């Protein structure tokens, strides 16, 4: 009976119209999922994520001029500057770098009975800007001091000092296992504490310790005064926002490292991908209306046959079933072809990304969004067809 009904209703089916719809829908859906997958794959190139530092932040300092340094000009941030920064619409929060106000010596045994000892310094950040396990970052008086250190310091040791004096080179994993000894001197006291490196940063050129330890040690060994911060950490809504660059230039601030440049690239990448996705969604929406127009014309041409079938006792669902199956098959084929086109495009650009050390992201989010988009289009088509047939009943 289904075959007979389809033979009766297919007479006025326009193959050209449905091929045109299918191509438009294929192009639109392919643009959407290819753009999403490309964005997911290429994003690590512009982002330097570290497991213990939040990504949406900038570290800023004041520019230091030669004349300002000679005349005793301050490079620190006062409360008015911090308040003005907090008031900016692109700022989520502002944190201060705290510095040690006492003398520090660090020593480490590098093997063979040889030890290395040097003057040192500490800085700290509010704990909300450090994303490490609380068990690793907690400090209790007399315990081990957890430290986050710049990767540049390890590189200087390995490729500068160690090679020149015949010392062994140390990997990051080995460095995190080597016990450190810190000697703090001030207020007529001198005490030694064990330390341990819990991570390395390639964006912060400093040595970070827990804020609780910094506060306690400054009270014990420092002069008791809280100096104005020379550096600030700013959590922002979007690190590549052009307003940030304008504000920094206006106030003669500098963003440490290459975070600003990579963030701008990521920001513009996001904008471009959003535009491409919007174009793809627009094409898919237009193809949806093209299909609906084609089906309405087809139904209109078959209106007498449809009414006769309804009068013979067929339900609206049974009468509309051939058109529903046709739409489901077409949309299913479009989805499969779109995924294949996305995979083909990915095979083309992925070797270029791998040359930059990026393996690519998972495929499932892009495929899932493609399935959801096609499911929404199909449901819209089916509902429109059934509503049109019911209007004839």
VENNORDA-V272591 format. One record per residue. N is the residue number from 1. RES is the residue in one small letter. OMEGA is omega in radians with two decimals (* if undefined). Layout:
N;RES;OMEGA / N;RES;OMEGA
This chain:
1;x;3.12 / 2;x;-3.14 / 3;x;3.11 / 4;x;3.12 / 5;x;3.14 / 6;x;3.09 / 7;x;-3.13 / 8;x;-3.02 / 9;x;-3.01 / 10;x;-3.03 / 11;x;-3.05 / 12;x;3.12 / 13;x;3.13 / 14;x;-3.13 / 15;x;-3.12 / 16;x;3.14 / 17;x;-3.10 / 18;x;3.04 / 19;x;3.10 / 20;x;3.08 / 21;x;-3.09 / 22;x;3.13 / 23;x;3.14 / 24;x;3.13 / 25;x;3.10 / 26;x;-3.14 / 27;x;-3.11 / 28;x;-3.12 / 29;x;3.12 / 30;x;3.11 / 31;x;-3.10 / 32;x;-3.03 / 33;x;3.06 / 34;x;3.12 / 35;x;3.12 / 36;x;-3.12 / 37;x;3.10 / 38;x;3.12 / 39;x;3.13 / 40;x;-3.10 / 41;x;-3.01 / 42;x;-3.07 / 43;x;3.13 / 44;x;3.11 / 45;x;-3.08 / 46;x;-3.11 / 47;x;3.11 / 48;x;-3.05 / 49;x;3.04 / 50;x;-3.01 / 51;x;-3.05 / 52;x;3.14 / 53;x;3.10 / 54;x;-2.99 / 55;x;-3.02 / 56;x;-3.13 / 57;x;3.04 / 58;x;3.04 / 59;x;-3.05 / 60;x;3.07 / 61;x;3.01 / 62;x;3.04 / 63;x;3.14 / 64;x;3.10 / 65;x;3.13 / 66;x;-3.14 / 67;x;-3.13 / 68;x;3.13 / 69;x;-3.12 / 70;x;-3.11 / 71;x;3.10 / 72;x;3.12 / 73;x;-3.09 / 74;x;3.08 / 75;x;-3.10 / 76;x;-3.13 / 77;x;3.06 / 78;x;-3.06 / 79;x;3.14 / 80;x;3.11 / 81;x;3.13 / 82;x;3.12 / 83;x;3.12 / 84;x;3.12 / 85;x;-3.14 / 86;x;-3.08 / 87;x;-3.11 / 88;x;-3.05 / 89;x;-3.10 / 90;x;-3.10 / 91;x;3.02 / 92;x;-3.14 / 93;x;-3.14 / 94;x;3.09 / 95;x;-3.11 / 96;x;2.93 / 97;x;3.03 / 98;x;-3.11 / 99;x;3.11 / 100;x;-3.14 / 101;x;-3.13 / 102;x;-3.12 / 103;x;-3.11 / 104;x;2.98 / 105;x;3.11 / 106;x;3.12 / 107;x;-3.14 / 108;x;3.08 / 109;x;-3.08 / 110;x;3.06 / 111;x;3.10 / 112;x;-3.13 / 113;x;-3.13 / 114;x;3.14 / 115;x;3.11 / 116;x;-3.09 / 117;x;-3.11 / 118;x;2.98 / 119;x;-3.00 / 120;x;3.07 / 121;x;3.08 / 122;x;2.89 / 123;x;3.11 / 124;x;3.10 / 125;x;3.00 / 126;x;-3.01 / 127;x;-3.13 / 128;x;3.10 / 129;x;-3.13 / 130;x;-3.05 / 131;x;3.06 / 132;x;3.11 / 133;x;-3.12 / 134;x;3.12 / 135;x;-3.14 / 136;x;-3.00 / 137;x;3.10 / 138;x;3.05 / 139;x;3.01 / 140;x;-3.11 / 141;x;-3.12 / 142;x;-3.12 / 143;x;3.13 / 144;x;-3.13 / 145;x;3.05 / 146;x;-3.03 / 147;x;2.92 / 148;x;-2.99 / 149;x;3.09 / 150;x;3.07 / 151;x;3.14 / 152;x;-3.14 / 153;x;3.12 / 154;x;3.11 / 155;x;3.10 / 156;x;3.12 / 157;x;-3.03 / 158;x;-2.99 / 159;x;3.08 / 160;x;-3.05 / 161;x;-3.02 / 162;x;-3.12 / 163;x;-3.09 / 164;x;-3.09 / 165;x;3.09 / 166;x;3.10 / 167;x;3.11 / 168;x;3.06 / 169;x;-3.01 / 170;x;3.05 / 171;x;3.12 / 172;x;3.13 / 173;x;3.10 / 174;x;-3.11 / 175;x;-3.13 / 176;x;3.11 / 177;x;-3.09 / 178;x;3.10 / 179;x;3.10 / 180;x;3.07 / 181;x;-3.13 / 182;x;3.08 / 183;x;-3.11 / 184;x;-3.07 / 185;x;3.10 / 186;x;-3.12 / 187;x;3.13 / 188;x;-3.12 / 189;x;3.07 / 190;x;-3.09 / 191;x;-3.14 / 192;x;-3.12 / 193;x;3.05 / 194;x;3.12 / 195;x;3.14 / 196;x;3.10 / 197;x;3.14 / 198;x;3.12 / 199;x;3.10 / 200;x;3.12 / 201;x;3.03 / 202;x;3.10 / 203;x;3.12 / 204;x;-3.11 / 205;x;-3.05 / 206;x;3.07 / 207;x;-3.06 / 208;x;3.02 / 209;x;3.14 / 210;x;-3.12 / 211;x;3.11 / 212;x;3.12 / 213;x;-3.14 / 214;x;-3.14 / 215;x;-3.12 / 216;x;-3.09 / 217;x;3.08 / 218;x;3.08 / 219;x;-3.07 / 220;x;-3.00 / 221;x;-3.10 / 222;x;-3.12 / 223;x;3.06 / 224;x;-3.14 / 225;x;3.13 / 226;x;-3.11 / 227;x;3.06 / 228;x;-3.08 / 229;x;3.07 / 230;x;3.12 / 231;x;3.10 / 232;x;3.00 / 233;x;-3.02 / 234;x;3.03 / 235;x;-3.00 / 236;x;3.11 / 237;x;3.12 / 238;x;-3.06 / 239;x;-3.11 / 240;x;-3.12 / 241;x;-3.10 / 242;x;3.13 / 243;x;3.13 / 244;x;3.14 / 245;x;3.12 / 246;x;-3.13 / 247;x;-3.12 / 248;x;3.12 / 249;x;-3.11 / 250;x;-3.08 / 251;x;3.11 / 252;x;3.04 / 253;x;3.08 / 254;x;3.06 / 255;x;-3.07 / 256;x;3.06 / 257;x;-3.09 / 258;x;-3.11 / 259;x;-3.10 / 260;x;-3.11 / 261;x;3.13 / 262;x;3.12 / 263;x;3.08 / 264;x;3.14 / 265;x;3.12 / 266;x;3.13 / 267;x;3.14 / 268;x;3.05 / 269;x;3.12 / 270;x;3.14 / 271;x;-3.11 / 272;x;-3.14 / 273;x;3.12 / 274;x;3.11 / 275;x;3.14 / 276;x;3.13 / 277;x;3.12 / 278;x;3.09 / 279;x;3.12 / 280;x;3.11 / 281;x;3.12 / 282;x;3.11 / 283;x;3.11 / 284;x;3.12 / 285;x;3.11 / 286;x;3.12 / 287;x;3.08 / 288;x;-3.13 / 289;x;3.06 / 290;x;3.12 / 291;x;-3.12 / 292;x;3.11 / 293;x;3.13 / 294;x;-3.12 / 295;x;3.10 / 296;x;3.09 / 297;x;3.12 / 298;x;3.12 / 299;x;-3.13 / 300;x;3.12 / 301;x;-3.11 / 302;x;-3.01 / 303;x;-3.13 / 304;x;3.12 / 305;x;3.14 / 306;x;3.13 / 307;x;3.11 / 308;x;3.11 / 309;x;3.11 / 310;x;3.12 / 311;x;3.11 / 312;x;3.07 / 313;x;3.07 / 314;x;3.12 / 315;x;3.07 / 316;x;3.13 / 317;x;-3.14 / 318;x;-3.13 / 319;x;-3.11 / 320;x;-3.05 / 321;x;3.13 / 322;x;3.13 / 323;x;3.12 / 324;x;3.13 / 325;x;3.14 / 326;x;-3.14 / 327;x;-3.12 / 328;x;3.14 / 329;x;-3.13 / 330;x;-3.12 / 331;x;3.09 / 332;x;3.10 / 333;x;3.11 / 334;x;3.13 / 335;x;-3.14 / 336;x;3.14 / 337;x;3.12 / 338;x;3.11 / 339;x;3.11 / 340;x;3.09 / 341;x;3.09 / 342;x;3.12 / 343;x;3.12 / 344;x;3.11 / 345;x;-3.14 / 346;x;3.09 / 347;x;-3.14 / 348;x;-3.03 / 349;x;-3.08 / 350;x;3.07 / 351;x;3.10 / 352;x;3.11 / 353;x;3.13 / 354;x;3.07 / 355;x;3.09 / 356;x;3.08 / 357;x;-3.13 / 358;x;-3.09 / 359;x;-3.11 / 360;x;-3.10 / 361;x;3.10 / 362;x;-3.10 / 363;x;-2.94 / 364;x;3.12 / 365;x;3.13 / 366;x;3.11 / 367;x;3.13 / 368;x;3.10 / 369;x;3.07 / 370;x;3.11 / 371;x;-3.14 / 372;x;3.14 / 373;x;3.14 / 374;x;3.09 / 375;x;3.11 / 376;x;3.12 / 377;x;-3.11 / 378;x;3.13 / 379;x;3.09 / 380;x;3.10 / 381;x;-3.08 / 382;x;-3.14 / 383;x;-3.14 / 384;x;3.13 / 385;x;-3.11 / 386;x;3.10 / 387;x;3.13 / 388;x;3.14 / 389;x;3.11 / 390;x;3.13 / 391;x;3.12 / 392;x;-3.03 / 393;x;*
